[in-house]
Amino acid sequence: MGETMVDGLPKSTRRDLTHKLTFIPAGCAFSGWMKPLVSLQATLFYIDPSMLLVDAERGATDFRPRLFFEDESIWQTVLKLKAQIGSADAGDRLYAEALGAVLAHEIIRLDDGVPVLLPMRGGLAAWQQRRIVEFIEEHLADDFPLTTLANLVQLSTYHFARAFKRSFGIPPHRYRTNRRIERARALLADRKTSVADVALEVGFSGVSAFAATFRRITGQTPTDYRRGLE
């Protein structure tokens, strides 16, 4: 037995919380008590409000609370994010950050009321964003054409490029480059790894190309960045 109260929603007396999700927006009162029949396990995530910003055309949004709902796309993202908890690996941390961004976008889609299999307002659907982010993270060091990403989400190259920029704010190539540099920053923290090895690890053919791109994005050379970590 038990009860759960959230501002704006009817009181819930649900006892079976298996495979259930709850979303509580900032400033929304949440309280309750429960005597479960079996031991319960729950994972709580705090989503930085800045990750829930929407584009200028859409404007600000008042997110609705949701209590004990089911959404397979969000559930799968949560499971992957949960698996990264406690990992000290720099690559896992970057992957978790990417998953967090996807989760934020999926929360936004909840209030859109749009089926997740359809692009919304010219952007990518939540499942498409998730698939693209995961593929890029897993293949940062690989070179592949734009058509590879477009095929993953069943769009033409032209429509994919436009939808990607609408969803992420930058073109696919720039997004991949930024993620490579973020991964490089983490790798440079390990002084046992040479700059040349870092360049190869994140998909650059040589040190010069890597250094030029790193400096363009960060304002520092890889060597200067590493010195600054001391």
C-alpha positions as CSV (number, residue, x, y, z in Angstrom):
1,M,0.0,0.0,0.0
2,G,1.0,3.6,-0.4
3,E,0.3,6.8,-2.2
4,T,2.3,9.3,-4.3
5,M,1.4,12.9,-4.9
6,V,2.6,15.2,-7.6
7,D,1.3,18.8,-8.2
8,G,-1.1,18.8,-11.1
9,L,-1.7,15.1,-11.1
10,P,-4.2,12.8,-9.3
11,K,-2.9,10.9,-6.3
12,S,-1.5,7.5,-7.3
13,T,-1.9,4.4,-5.2
14,R,-0.1,2.2,-7.6
15,R,2.0,-0.6,-6.0
16,D,3.6,-2.3,-9.0
17,L,6.3,0.0,-10.3
18,T,8.0,-2.5,-12.6
19,H,9.4,-0.9,-15.7
20,K,7.8,2.5,-14.7
21,L,9.3,6.0,-15.3
22,T,8.6,9.2,-13.5
23,F,9.4,12.8,-14.6
24,I,9.2,15.6,-12.1
25,P,10.0,19.1,-13.6
26,A,11.9,21.7,-11.5
27,G,9.6,23.5,-9.0
28,C,7.0,20.7,-9.0
29,A,6.1,19.4,-5.5
30,F,6.5,15.6,-5.1
31,S,5.8,13.5,-2.0
32,G,4.5,10.1,-1.0
33,W,5.1,6.9,1.0
34,M,4.9,3.2,0.3
35,K,5.1,-0.2,1.9
36,P,6.1,-2.4,-1.1
37,L,5.4,-6.1,-1.3
38,V,9.0,-6.7,-2.4
39,S,12.3,-4.8,-2.2
40,L,12.3,-1.8,-4.6
41,Q,15.2,-0.4,-6.6
42,A,15.1,3.0,-8.2
43,T,17.6,5.1,-10.2
44,L,17.3,8.9,-10.0
45,F,18.7,11.2,-12.7
46,Y,19.1,15.0,-12.4
47,I,18.7,16.7,-15.8
48,D,20.4,20.1,-16.1
49,P,17.6,22.5,-17.1
50,S,19.9,23.9,-19.8
51,M,19.8,20.6,-21.6
52,L,16.0,21.0,-21.9
53,L,16.2,24.3,-23.8
54,V,14.3,24.4,-27.1
55,D,14.9,26.3,-30.3
56,A,14.0,30.0,-30.6
57,E,11.1,29.3,-32.9
58,R,9.4,27.1,-30.4
59,G,10.1,29.2,-27.3
60,A,10.0,28.3,-23.6
61,T,8.0,25.2,-22.5
62,D,6.3,24.3,-19.3
63,F,7.0,20.7,-18.9
64,R,4.2,18.5,-17.5
65,P,5.0,16.0,-14.7
66,R,4.5,12.4,-15.5
67,L,4.0,9.7,-12.9
68,F,4.7,6.0,-13.4
69,F,4.5,6.0,-17.2
70,E,6.0,3.7,-19.8
71,D,8.0,4.7,-22.9
72,E,10.3,2.1,-24.4
73,S,12.6,4.6,-26.1
74,I,13.3,6.5,-22.9
75,W,13.6,3.2,-20.9
76,Q,16.3,2.0,-23.2
77,T,18.2,5.3,-23.0
78,V,17.9,5.2,-19.2
79,L,19.3,1.6,-19.0
80,K,22.3,2.6,-21.1
81,L,22.9,5.7,-19.0
82,K,22.5,3.7,-15.8
83,A,25.2,1.3,-17.0
84,Q,27.7,4.2,-17.1
85,I,27.2,5.1,-13.4
86,G,30.4,4.8,-11.4
87,S,32.7,4.3,-14.4
88,A,36.0,6.2,-14.2
89,D,36.8,5.7,-17.9
90,A,36.9,9.0,-19.8
91,G,35.3,7.5,-22.8
92,D,32.4,6.2,-20.7
93,R,32.0,9.7,-19.2
94,L,31.7,11.2,-22.7
95,Y,29.3,8.5,-23.8
96,A,27.2,9.2,-20.7
97,E,27.1,12.9,-21.5
98,A,25.9,12.1,-25.0
99,L,23.2,9.8,-23.6
100,G,22.1,12.5,-21.2
101,A,21.6,14.9,-24.1
102,V,19.5,12.3,-25.9
103,L,17.5,11.7,-22.8
104,A,16.8,15.4,-22.5
105,H,15.5,15.5,-26.1
106,E,13.3,12.5,-25.4
107,I,11.8,14.3,-22.4
108,I,11.0,17.3,-24.7
109,R,9.3,14.9,-27.1
110,L,7.0,13.7,-24.4
111,D,5.2,17.0,-24.3
112,D,5.1,17.3,-28.1
113,G,2.6,14.4,-28.3
114,V,4.2,13.4,-31.6
115,P,4.7,9.7,-32.4
116,V,8.4,8.9,-32.0
117,L,8.8,7.4,-35.4
118,L,8.1,10.7,-37.2
119,P,10.4,13.7,-37.4
120,M,9.0,16.7,-35.6
121,R,9.1,20.3,-36.9
122,G,11.8,19.3,-39.4
123,G,14.0,17.7,-36.9
124,L,15.0,14.1,-36.1
125,A,12.7,11.9,-33.9
126,A,14.0,10.8,-30.5
127,W,14.8,7.3,-31.8
128,Q,16.7,8.7,-34.7
129,Q,18.7,11.0,-32.5
130,R,19.5,8.2,-30.2
131,R,20.6,5.9,-33.0
132,I,22.8,8.6,-34.6
133,V,24.5,9.6,-31.3
134,E,25.3,6.0,-30.4
135,F,26.7,5.2,-33.8
136,I,28.9,8.3,-33.9
137,E,30.2,7.6,-30.4
138,E,31.0,4.0,-31.3
139,H,32.7,5.0,-34.6
140,L,34.5,8.3,-33.7
141,A,37.8,7.1,-35.3
142,D,36.1,5.8,-38.4
143,D,35.6,7.6,-41.7
144,F,32.1,7.1,-43.2
145,P,30.0,9.1,-45.6
146,L,26.9,11.1,-44.7
147,T,24.8,8.5,-46.4
148,T,25.7,6.0,-43.7
149,L,24.1,8.1,-41.1
150,A,21.1,8.9,-43.3
151,N,20.5,5.2,-44.0
152,L,20.5,4.5,-40.2
153,V,17.4,6.6,-39.8
154,Q,15.8,5.9,-43.1
155,L,16.1,9.4,-44.6
156,S,17.7,10.8,-47.8
157,T,21.0,12.4,-47.4
158,Y,19.5,15.9,-48.1
159,H,16.7,15.5,-45.6
160,F,18.9,14.0,-43.0
161,A,21.4,16.8,-43.1
162,R,18.7,19.4,-42.6
163,A,16.9,17.4,-39.8
164,F,20.2,16.8,-38.0
165,K,21.1,20.5,-37.9
166,R,17.6,21.3,-36.7
167,S,17.9,18.9,-33.8
168,F,21.5,19.5,-32.8
169,G,22.1,23.0,-33.9
170,I,25.2,22.2,-36.1
171,P,25.8,20.1,-39.2
172,P,26.7,16.4,-38.8
173,H,30.4,16.8,-39.8
174,R,30.9,19.5,-37.2
175,Y,29.2,17.5,-34.5
176,R,31.5,14.5,-35.3
177,T,34.5,16.8,-35.2
178,N,33.4,18.3,-31.8
179,R,32.9,14.9,-30.3
180,R,36.4,13.8,-31.6
181,I,38.0,16.8,-29.9
182,E,36.1,16.1,-26.6
183,R,37.3,12.6,-26.7
184,A,40.8,13.8,-27.4
185,R,40.7,16.1,-24.4
186,A,40.0,13.1,-22.1
187,L,42.8,11.1,-23.7
188,L,45.3,13.9,-23.4
189,A,44.9,13.8,-19.6
190,D,46.8,10.6,-19.7
191,R,50.4,11.7,-20.2
192,K,51.5,8.1,-21.1
193,T,49.6,8.5,-24.3
194,S,51.5,10.5,-27.0
195,V,49.8,13.2,-29.0
196,A,50.3,11.1,-32.1
197,D,48.5,8.2,-30.5
198,V,45.6,10.5,-29.4
199,A,45.3,11.8,-32.9
200,L,45.0,8.3,-34.3
201,E,42.6,7.2,-31.5
202,V,40.1,9.9,-32.5
203,G,40.3,9.4,-36.2
204,F,42.9,11.8,-37.5
205,S,45.4,10.7,-40.1
206,G,48.3,12.7,-38.6
207,V,49.4,15.0,-35.9
208,S,49.3,18.2,-38.0
209,A,45.7,17.8,-39.0
210,F,44.7,16.9,-35.5
211,A,46.6,19.8,-34.0
212,A,45.1,22.3,-36.4
213,T,41.6,21.1,-35.7
214,F,42.2,21.0,-32.0
215,R,43.5,24.5,-32.0
216,R,40.6,25.8,-34.1
217,I,38.0,24.4,-31.7
218,T,39.8,25.0,-28.3
219,G,42.1,27.9,-29.0
220,Q,45.1,25.8,-27.9
221,T,47.4,23.2,-29.4
222,P,47.1,19.7,-27.9
223,T,50.5,20.1,-26.2
224,D,49.5,23.5,-24.6
225,Y,46.3,22.0,-23.5
226,R,48.1,19.1,-21.8
227,R,50.5,21.5,-20.1
228,G,47.5,23.3,-18.7
229,L,46.3,20.2,-17.0
230,E,49.5,20.0,-14.9
